[in-house]
Amino acid sequence: MKWVTRANANVDRIACPWLIKRFVDPNAQFLFVPADQVMATAEREGAIPYDVPNVELGHVDGRCSFESIIRKYQLPDPALAELARIVHGADVAADVEITPQSAGLSAIARGFALVHGEADHDKIRLETPMYDALYAWCQSQVK
């Protein structure tokens, strides 16, 4: 599967590739393009658009894209549900206080974006261990 979203990713647009590779498609490929090219790229490449306006796997009905992917692919893992709350708060500024961890994740994810700019694949590679660790922590919390 190919997936496409806006370039210069942070928070949700990096958390989603982690989620997809771990729980939906381990061989997923990710394309990062200028915002005005996402839908054309999706059509041309047969890619699934995410975290852009007016798509199923975006911010819909109060959900962030991470939560929309969990819902679409029916991932009932309680630890993922807890991680989704953290990601939601980190991504949606108005909800940053939804969990104590959200503000920290927001700062760290946005820091990666500042340090690595539009090197989105590098951010996925570098942040994956962080999301693995955060998921492990969530698993320990829901037992």
Backbone as a chain_set.jsonl record, in Angstrom:
{"seq": "MKWVTRANANVDRIACPWLIKRFVDPNAQFLFVPADQVMATAEREGAIPYDVPNVELGHVDGRCSFESIIRKYQLPDPALAELARIVHGADVAADVEITPQSAGLSAIARGFALVHGEADHDKIRLETPMYDALYAWCQSQVK", "coords": {"N": [[0.833, -1.179, 0.0], [0.433, 2.256, -0.713], [0.75, 5.432, 0.781], [-0.181, 8.823, 1.206], [0.561, 12.16, 2.18], [0.76, 15.536, 3.481], [3.838, 17.3, 3.124], [6.651, 17.999, 5.334], [6.144, 16.896, 7.879], [4.79, 16.385, 11.197], [3.971, 15.231, 14.488], [0.909, 13.891, 14.167], [1.164, 13.123, 11.432], [3.491, 11.694, 11.47], [3.134, 9.856, 13.505], [1.074, 8.343, 12.393], [2.286, 6.845, 10.169], [3.884, 5.152, 11.78], [1.869, 3.694, 13.146], [0.514, 2.505, 10.962], [2.56, 0.927, 9.772], [3.102, -0.81, 11.888], [0.639, -2.062, 12.48], [-1.137, -2.275, 10.307], [-0.008, -2.451, 7.639], [3.002, -3.733, 7.119], [4.731, -3.26, 5.021], [4.216, -0.803, 3.988], [4.405, 2.18, 1.997], [5.389, 5.582, 2.075], [4.477, 8.751, 0.945], [5.364, 12.116, 0.751], [4.207, 15.2, 0.045], [3.727, 18.552, -1.349], [0.958, 20.31, 0.105], [-1.075, 21.072, -1.728], [-0.822, 19.153, -3.645], [-1.505, 16.66, -2.772], [-3.963, 15.198, -3.28], [-3.938, 14.817, -6.078], [-1.571, 13.375, -6.317], [-2.279, 11.118, -4.855], [-4.24, 10.025, -6.525], [-2.781, 9.584, -8.927], [-0.73, 7.843, -8.035], [-2.122, 5.806, -6.857], [-2.429, 5.928, -4.14], [-3.246, 6.116, -0.632], [-4.733, 8.84, 0.797], [-3.946, 10.687, 3.753], [-4.457, 12.545, 6.774], [-5.205, 15.04, 5.701], [-7.469, 17.654, 4.694], [-10.928, 16.721, 4.273], [-10.815, 13.921, 3.832], [-11.259, 10.418, 4.475], [-9.401, 9.37, 6.309], [-8.531, 11.44, 7.982], [-8.793, 14.375, 10.014], [-11.706, 13.919, 11.458], [-14.961, 14.272, 12.641], [-14.095, 15.101, 15.217], [-11.976, 13.421, 15.665], [-8.438, 12.745, 15.403], [-6.135, 12.001, 12.711], [-4.726, 9.638, 13.323], [-6.486, 8.395, 15.104], [-8.612, 8.039, 13.345], [-7.558, 6.158, 11.57], [-7.219, 3.961, 13.282], [-9.902, 3.439, 13.8], [-10.945, 2.89, 11.163], [-9.5, 0.58, 10.429], [-10.208, -1.133, 12.381], [-8.869, -1.617, 14.972], [-8.736, -2.921, 17.916], [-7.125, -2.782, 20.205], [-6.503, -1.999, 23.534], [-4.221, -0.617, 24.463], [-3.431, 0.767, 22.193], [-5.606, 2.447, 21.985], [-5.187, 4.062, 24.213], [-2.735, 5.207, 23.477], [-3.643, 6.586, 21.262], [-5.175, 8.611, 22.439], [-3.144, 10.119, 23.598], [-1.669, 10.906, 21.329], [-3.676, 12.339, 20.004], [-4.06, 14.533, 21.773], [-1.516, 15.658, 21.577], [-1.48, 16.452, 18.946], [-3.746, 18.052, 18.463], [-4.075, 21.179, 19.334], [-5.952, 22.455, 21.039], [-6.723, 20.385, 22.663], [-4.588, 19.594, 24.214], [-4.325, 19.066, 26.914], [-5.577, 16.661, 27.37], [-4.305, 14.292, 28.082], [-1.641, 13.716, 30.443], [0.716, 13.157, 29.113], [0.537, 14.183, 26.551], [1.403, 16.892, 26.051], [4.17, 16.66, 26.31], [4.763, 14.821, 24.232], [3.957, 16.393, 22.079], [5.849, 18.507, 22.197], [8.254, 17.102, 21.771], [7.818, 15.83, 19.255], [7.383, 18.066, 17.619], [9.827, 19.239, 17.951], [11.496, 17.38, 16.615], [10.566, 17.941, 14.042], [11.468, 20.565, 13.752], [14.244, 20.195, 13.855], [14.732, 18.406, 11.737], [13.329, 19.308, 9.54], [11.994, 19.072, 6.319], [12.691, 16.438, 5.953], [11.087, 13.976, 5.949], [10.999, 11.12, 5.885], [13.258, 10.512, 7.343], [12.434, 11.476, 9.82], [10.362, 9.658, 10.406], [11.898, 7.295, 10.668], [13.592, 7.997, 12.807], [11.796, 8.649, 14.873], [10.303, 6.358, 15.256], [11.301, 4.439, 17.251], [10.632, 5.913, 19.529], [7.814, 5.962, 19.447], [7.402, 3.207, 19.617], [8.327, 2.778, 22.23], [6.566, 4.41, 23.689], [4.163, 3.122, 23.11], [4.685, 0.644, 24.357], [4.757, 1.549, 27.001], [2.09, 2.361, 27.226], [0.859, -0.131, 26.989], [1.646, -1.235, 29.423], [0.126, 0.276, 31.133], [-2.541, -0.384, 30.733], [-2.991, -2.917, 31.601]], "CA": [[0.0, 0.0, 0.0], [1.065, 3.564, -0.681], [0.033, 6.433, 1.55], [0.321, 10.151, 0.884], [0.128, 13.272, 3.015], [1.503, 16.781, 3.322], [5.249, 17.315, 3.503], [7.046, 18.67, 6.572], [5.267, 16.226, 8.846], [5.076, 16.243, 12.622], [2.947, 14.605, 15.334], [-0.018, 12.932, 13.557], [1.668, 12.623, 10.14], [4.58, 10.753, 11.761], [2.529, 8.783, 14.304], [0.283, 7.488, 11.498], [3.127, 5.817, 9.552], [4.232, 4.149, 12.796], [0.675, 2.869, 13.342], [0.264, 1.736, 9.742], [3.595, -0.101, 9.605], [3.033, -1.797, 12.974], [-0.643, -2.744, 12.665], [-1.957, -2.354, 9.1], [0.776, -2.919, 6.495], [4.417, -3.546, 7.428], [5.458, -2.87, 3.817], [3.646, 0.454, 3.496], [5.289, 3.232, 1.487], [4.824, 6.886, 2.397], [4.828, 9.866, 0.072], [5.131, 13.419, 1.368], [4.167, 16.161, -1.056], [3.063, 19.81, -0.965], [-0.464, 20.126, 0.431], [-1.939, 21.197, -2.898], [-0.574, 18.036, -4.563], [-1.819, 15.38, -2.125], [-5.032, 14.436, -3.932], [-3.47, 14.427, -7.413], [-0.587, 12.313, -6.106], [-3.036, 9.93, -4.443], [-4.875, 9.456, -7.72], [-1.738, 9.14, -9.859], [0.055, 6.749, -7.445], [-2.979, 4.813, -6.209], [-2.078, 6.027, -2.723], [-4.303, 6.473, 0.306], [-4.412, 10.111, 1.447], [-4.261, 10.796, 5.179], [-4.18, 13.793, 7.476], [-5.508, 16.22, 4.88], [-8.914, 17.918, 4.785], [-11.94, 16.052, 3.452], [-10.541, 12.512, 3.539], [-11.716, 9.507, 5.529], [-8.356, 9.158, 7.303], [-8.073, 12.743, 8.432], [-9.492, 14.871, 11.206], [-13.124, 13.73, 11.172], [-15.828, 14.123, 13.824], [-13.328, 15.28, 16.445], [-10.835, 12.497, 15.722], [-7.266, 13.047, 14.596], [-5.936, 10.97, 11.686], [-4.319, 8.415, 14.023], [-7.727, 7.785, 15.598], [-9.409, 7.621, 12.181], [-6.963, 4.913, 11.062], [-7.593, 2.902, 14.231], [-11.322, 3.132, 13.573], [-11.128, 2.275, 9.837], [-8.901, -0.757, 10.384], [-10.765, -1.883, 13.509], [-7.776, -2.043, 15.838], [-9.366, -2.791, 19.235], [-6.11, -2.863, 21.253], [-6.651, -0.936, 24.534], [-3.004, 0.194, 24.527], [-3.511, 1.689, 21.056], [-6.613, 3.464, 22.333], [-4.518, 5.004, 25.118], [-1.769, 5.946, 22.665], [-4.424, 7.498, 20.411], [-5.524, 9.787, 23.252], [-1.918, 10.903, 23.743], [-1.393, 11.508, 20.017], [-4.716, 13.349, 19.77], [-3.736, 15.722, 22.552], [-0.289, 16.253, 21.047], [-1.729, 16.992, 17.606], [-4.826, 19.043, 18.485], [-3.635, 22.124, 20.369], [-7.026, 22.73, 22.007], [-6.902, 19.203, 23.513], [-3.281, 19.187, 24.714], [-4.415, 18.605, 28.304], [-6.383, 15.434, 27.443], [-3.49, 13.371, 28.88], [-0.411, 14.375, 30.894], [1.795, 12.861, 28.177], [0.335, 14.843, 25.264], [2.245, 18.079, 25.897], [5.542, 16.193, 26.088], [4.852, 14.282, 22.874], [3.881, 17.531, 21.166], [7.135, 19.201, 22.198], [9.274, 16.242, 21.167], [7.516, 15.656, 17.825], [7.616, 19.351, 16.947], [11.276, 19.408, 17.961], [12.003, 16.606, 15.478], [10.231, 18.688, 12.827], [12.371, 21.718, 13.682], [15.605, 19.733, 13.595], [14.86, 17.647, 10.487], [12.619, 19.982, 8.452], [11.174, 18.267, 5.41], [13.236, 15.079, 5.823], [10.009, 13.233, 6.611], [11.352, 9.712, 6.077], [14.188, 10.473, 8.476], [11.643, 11.638, 11.051], [9.713, 8.369, 10.687], [12.927, 6.368, 11.14], [14.095, 8.427, 14.112], [10.74, 8.679, 15.885], [9.704, 5.037, 15.444], [11.591, 3.885, 18.584], [9.887, 6.668, 20.541], [6.438, 5.458, 19.454], [7.463, 1.838, 20.164], [8.45, 2.899, 23.687], [5.319, 4.963, 24.217], [3.179, 2.04, 23.018], [5.005, -0.308, 25.433], [4.297, 2.171, 28.238], [0.62, 2.279, 27.215], [0.506, -1.525, 27.3], [1.827, -1.449, 30.865], [-0.889, 1.035, 31.839], [-3.884, -0.923, 30.534], [-3.065, -4.303, 32.09]], "C": [[0.878, 1.243, 0.0], [0.142, 4.529, 0.043], [0.636, 7.793, 1.218], [-0.277, 11.197, 1.81], [1.002, 14.478, 2.731], [2.944, 16.642, 3.808], [5.447, 18.129, 4.775], [6.174, 18.194, 7.733], [5.758, 16.38, 10.281], [3.847, 15.65, 13.293], [2.136, 13.573, 14.553], [0.537, 12.32, 12.264], [2.906, 11.76, 10.285], [4.054, 9.593, 12.596], [1.749, 7.823, 13.408], [1.148, 6.463, 10.762], [3.581, 4.748, 10.552], [3.073, 3.171, 12.97], [0.445, 1.955, 12.151], [1.288, 0.616, 9.597], [3.513, -1.177, 10.692], [1.752, -2.636, 12.949], [-1.486, -2.912, 11.404], [-1.175, -2.984, 7.95], [2.256, -2.682, 6.756], [5.25, -3.092, 6.227], [4.967, -1.55, 3.228], [4.743, 1.41, 3.038], [4.6, 4.569, 1.723], [5.39, 7.955, 1.472], [4.461, 11.156, 0.79], [5.272, 14.463, 0.269], [3.575, 17.486, -0.573], [1.556, 19.594, -0.823], [-1.363, 20.167, -0.797], [-1.752, 20.081, -3.925], [-0.991, 16.674, -3.992], [-2.855, 14.588, -2.915], [-4.627, 13.993, -5.338], [-2.454, 13.296, -7.309], [-1.285, 11.02, -5.704], [-3.649, 9.245, -5.661], [-3.829, 8.852, -8.659], [-1.019, 7.888, -9.344], [-0.797, 5.617, -6.872], [-2.718, 4.766, -4.718], [-3.283, 6.456, -1.892], [-3.923, 7.8, 0.969], [-4.796, 10.072, 2.932], [-3.805, 12.14, 5.708], [-4.197, 15.013, 6.555], [-7.015, 16.439, 4.967], [-9.739, 17.055, 3.824], [-11.566, 14.65, 2.997], [-10.972, 11.675, 4.737], [-10.688, 9.371, 6.655], [-7.686, 10.476, 7.695], [-8.744, 13.102, 9.739], [-10.984, 14.883, 10.883], [-13.881, 13.553, 12.486], [-15.051, 14.191, 15.137], [-12.148, 14.339, 16.602], [-9.649, 13.098, 14.971], [-7.07, 11.875, 13.627], [-5.544, 9.623, 12.293], [-5.562, 7.665, 14.503], [-8.599, 7.298, 14.443], [-8.875, 6.323, 11.587], [-7.308, 3.754, 11.986], [-9.038, 2.476, 13.993], [-11.531, 2.385, 12.256], [-10.643, 0.832, 9.828], [-9.264, -1.605, 11.597], [-9.67, -2.5, 14.378], [-8.217, -1.857, 17.288], [-8.405, -2.826, 20.43], [-6.263, -1.706, 22.252], [-5.401, -0.048, 24.66], [-2.962, 1.182, 23.354], [-4.524, 2.788, 21.329], [-6.002, 4.504, 23.264], [-3.496, 5.848, 24.355], [-2.495, 6.957, 21.768], [-4.824, 8.752, 21.176], [-4.311, 10.716, 23.395], [-1.604, 11.633, 22.434], [-2.415, 12.602, 19.715], [-4.376, 14.649, 20.496], [-2.485, 16.43, 22.058], [-0.54, 16.959, 19.724], [-2.742, 18.128, 17.595], [-4.557, 19.991, 19.654], [-4.696, 22.377, 21.437], [-7.22, 21.583, 22.995], [-5.6, 18.745, 24.171], [-3.333, 18.662, 26.147], [-5.222, 17.32, 28.476], [-5.644, 14.326, 28.197], [-2.249, 14.134, 29.343], [0.738, 14.212, 29.894], [1.704, 13.672, 26.878], [1.243, 16.05, 25.049], [3.699, 17.691, 25.638], [5.725, 15.639, 24.69], [4.809, 15.408, 21.856], [5.231, 18.238, 21.069], [8.211, 18.384, 21.489], [9.045, 16.113, 19.659], [7.778, 16.947, 17.055], [9.108, 19.691, 16.939], [11.938, 18.621, 16.837], [11.742, 17.346, 14.177], [11.148, 19.897, 12.664], [13.786, 21.294, 13.287], [15.75, 19.139, 12.187], [14.062, 18.224, 9.323], [11.772, 19.044, 7.622], [11.737, 16.873, 5.153], [12.281, 14.104, 6.53], [10.328, 11.756, 6.822], [12.369, 9.542, 7.204], [13.424, 10.597, 9.789], [10.921, 10.339, 11.4], [10.73, 7.405, 11.297], [13.378, 6.727, 12.557], [13.046, 8.381, 15.214], [10.103, 7.318, 16.14], [10.049, 4.429, 16.803], [10.848, 4.617, 19.704], [8.447, 6.166, 20.614], [6.381, 4.011, 19.938], [7.503, 1.89, 21.688], [7.165, 3.429, 24.316], [4.201, 3.917, 24.178], [3.422, 1.004, 24.119], [4.539, 0.243, 26.776], [2.772, 2.087, 28.321], [0.15, 0.857, 27.53], [0.63, -1.785, 28.801], [0.744, -0.753, 31.679], [-2.276, 0.41, 31.769], [-4.031, -2.364, 31.009], [-3.967, -4.407, 33.289]], "O": [[1.932, 1.274, 0.634], [-1.081, 4.451, -0.069], [1.838, 7.896, 0.976], [-1.451, 11.135, 2.175], [1.869, 14.446, 1.858], [3.218, 15.946, 4.785], [4.553, 18.842, 5.23], [5.564, 18.983, 8.453], [6.955, 16.491, 10.546], [2.781, 15.59, 12.68], [2.634, 12.477, 14.3], [0.388, 11.119, 12.037], [3.337, 11.146, 9.309], [4.489, 8.457, 12.41], [1.762, 6.614, 13.641], [0.775, 5.29, 10.729], [3.654, 3.569, 10.206], [3.274, 1.957, 12.943], [0.206, 0.759, 12.32], [0.918, -0.527, 9.327], [3.827, -2.339, 10.432], [1.773, -3.799, 13.353], [-2.477, -3.642, 11.439], [-1.638, -3.955, 7.351], [2.728, -1.552, 6.63], [6.36, -2.591, 6.403], [5.281, -1.227, 2.082], [5.84, 1.451, 3.595], [3.381, 4.682, 1.59], [6.598, 8.049, 1.251], [3.38, 11.271, 1.367], [6.325, 14.588, -0.355], [2.981, 17.536, 0.505], [0.961, 18.793, -1.544], [-2.309, 19.387, -0.899], [-2.433, 20.056, -4.95], [-0.842, 15.651, -4.66], [-2.637, 13.408, -3.191], [-4.956, 12.877, -5.739], [-2.471, 12.366, -8.115], [-0.913, 9.943, -6.169], [-3.577, 8.024, -5.799], [-3.991, 7.726, -9.128], [-0.729, 6.977, -10.119], [-0.266, 4.59, -6.45], [-2.776, 3.703, -4.101], [-4.216, 7.08, -2.399], [-2.892, 7.876, 1.637], [-5.82, 9.506, 3.313], [-2.901, 12.777, 5.168], [-3.332, 15.886, 6.624], [-7.758, 15.509, 5.281], [-9.3, 16.715, 2.725], [-11.948, 14.227, 1.906], [-11.039, 12.166, 5.864], [-11.06, 9.268, 7.824], [-6.462, 10.598, 7.732], [-9.205, 12.232, 10.477], [-11.466, 15.738, 10.139], [-13.473, 12.766, 13.34], [-15.321, 13.425, 16.062], [-11.397, 14.446, 17.571], [-9.828, 13.862, 14.022], [-7.772, 10.869, 13.724], [-5.992, 8.579, 11.819], [-5.672, 6.452, 14.328], [-9.251, 6.259, 14.551], [-9.654, 5.477, 11.148], [-7.655, 2.672, 11.513], [-9.349, 1.285, 13.987], [-12.214, 1.362, 12.228], [-11.31, -0.043, 9.275], [-8.689, -2.672, 11.81], [-9.558, -3.719, 14.503], [-8.09, -0.762, 17.837], [-8.862, -2.894, 21.571], [-6.164, -0.544, 21.856], [-5.52, 1.146, 24.936], [-2.502, 2.312, 23.516], [-4.314, 3.938, 20.943], [-6.268, 5.697, 23.12], [-3.403, 7.058, 24.563], [-1.999, 8.062, 21.549], [-4.812, 9.846, 20.613], [-4.438, 11.938, 23.321], [-1.311, 12.829, 22.436], [-2.054, 13.671, 19.224], [-4.401, 15.728, 19.904], [-2.397, 17.656, 22.112], [0.116, 17.954, 19.415], [-2.616, 19.065, 16.807], [-4.785, 19.646, 20.813], [-4.367, 22.501, 22.617], [-7.815, 21.779, 24.055], [-5.522, 17.61, 24.641], [-2.464, 17.889, 26.549], [-5.522, 16.927, 29.603], [-6.272, 13.512, 28.873], [-1.848, 15.102, 28.698], [1.636, 15.053, 29.844], [2.706, 13.825, 26.18], [1.798, 16.212, 23.962], [4.38, 18.328, 24.834], [6.717, 15.939, 24.025], [5.547, 15.38, 20.871], [5.7, 18.533, 19.969], [8.986, 18.921, 20.698], [9.981, 16.271, 18.875], [8.337, 16.916, 15.959], [9.591, 20.355, 16.023], [12.842, 19.131, 16.174], [12.604, 17.376, 13.299], [11.559, 20.214, 11.548], [14.441, 21.958, 12.483], [16.769, 19.342, 11.527], [14.114, 17.68, 8.22], [10.935, 18.311, 8.15], [11.299, 16.196, 4.223], [12.614, 13.502, 7.55], [9.955, 11.195, 7.852], [12.342, 8.548, 7.929], [13.731, 9.904, 10.759], [10.874, 9.956, 12.569], [10.459, 6.775, 12.319], [13.527, 5.847, 13.404], [13.372, 8.104, 16.368], [9.423, 7.144, 17.151], [9.142, 3.932, 17.47], [10.48, 4.01, 20.709], [7.912, 5.966, 21.704], [5.418, 3.621, 20.598], [6.798, 1.137, 22.359], [6.734, 2.941, 25.361], [3.389, 3.835, 25.1], [2.472, 0.535, 24.746], [3.993, -0.493, 27.598], [2.227, 1.773, 29.379], [-0.832, 0.663, 28.247], [-0.201, -2.486, 29.379], [0.473, -1.157, 32.81], [-3.104, 0.645, 32.649], [-5.09, -2.967, 30.835], [-4.148, -5.496, 33.832]]}, "num_chains": 1, "name": "protein.A"}
